[in-house]
Amino acid sequence: MGTKQLEKTSTEKQTKQEQRRATKKKEQSAKESTRKKEKQEKKVAKRKTKKPRLRMIPIWLRLIIILLLAFVVLIVGLMIGYGVLGDGNPKDALKIETWQHVIDIVKKEK
């Protein structure tokens, strides 16, 4: 065999390998595109069959409940702070006179 024949066979092998690689890439891209299409179709089908969520407690009622709970916790905190930490009667924390006295003390110090 001559060097020309060896070069031809080696170039033929290279071209065949390149063709095989190209066909494999085409097949993979085709599979990927079909997978993407299938995923999109599943998403669309899922959206169509999805039931709307029925809320047991509406959002507006949740907000009202949260505000009421925050107010109750504030009152309880005032009573605990005034009664336990301040050594006073816990019910006195709810009287206006008590808070007026606190305001007067704060204003006089300035």
N, C-alpha and C positions, 0 to 999 in steps of 0.2 A: 504494500500500500504506500502510496505517495503522501507527501505532506498536504497536497491539495485535497486528497480524498479524506484525510483525517480532519482537516479544517471543515469540510463540507458536513461530515457526520457530526462533528461537535456543534456546528452552528444549527444543524437540523435538530439535534437534541435540545439545544437551548430554545429554539423557536417552539418546539413541542411543549417544553416545560412552561414557557410563557403562555401558550394557548391554554394549557391545563389550569394554570393559575387564574387566568382571565375568566375561564368558564366557572371556576369555583367561586370567584368573587361575584359573578353575576347571579349564581344560584343563591349565595348567602344574602345578597341584597334583595333578591326576590322573596326569600323566606322572611326577611326582616320587614319588608313592606307589607306582606300578608299578615304578619303578626301584629303590626301596628294597626292595620285595618280591622282585624278581629278585636283588638282591645277597644278601639273606638266604637265598634258596633256593640260590644258588651256594655260600655259606659252608657250609650244612648238607650239601649234596652233597659238597663237598670234604672235610669232616670224615668223612663216611661212607666215602669211597673212599681216604682217606689211610692209607698203610701205617705201621705203627709203626716207629720208628727202631731199627735193630739196632746196638748199640754193639760196636765191635771190642774195646775194652778196658773192662771194667765200671768203674763209679765207685769201688768199694771198692779195686780194684786200682790205679787211678790215684792214689788217696790214699796207698797204701803206696809206690808208685814215687816220688811227690813227697817223702815223708818220707825214704826211702832216699837220694835224690839230695841232699836238704838236708844229711843227715848226712855224706855223702861230700864235699860242698863244704866243710863245716865242717872236716873233717879235713885236706883239702888246703890250706885257708886257714891252719890252724894250722901246718902243715909249712912252707909258704912264708913265713909271718910269722916263725917261729922260725929257720928255716934261712937264708933270704935276707936278711931285714931285721935279724935278731938275730945274724947271723954264727955260728950254731951248727949242729949236725948236725940235719938235718930229722927224722930218726928219733927224736931225743931229745924232740921235741914230743909224742910219743905215750907217753912214760914217765910213770908216776905220780910218781916222785921229782922230776921237773922241776916239775910243778904243785904238789907239796907245798912245794917251795922257794919258788915264786912266792907261795903263800899265806902262808908264814912271813914273807916280806919285807913283804907288805902289812899283816899284823897287827902287826909290830914297829914300823912307822912311826906307828901310832895312839897 
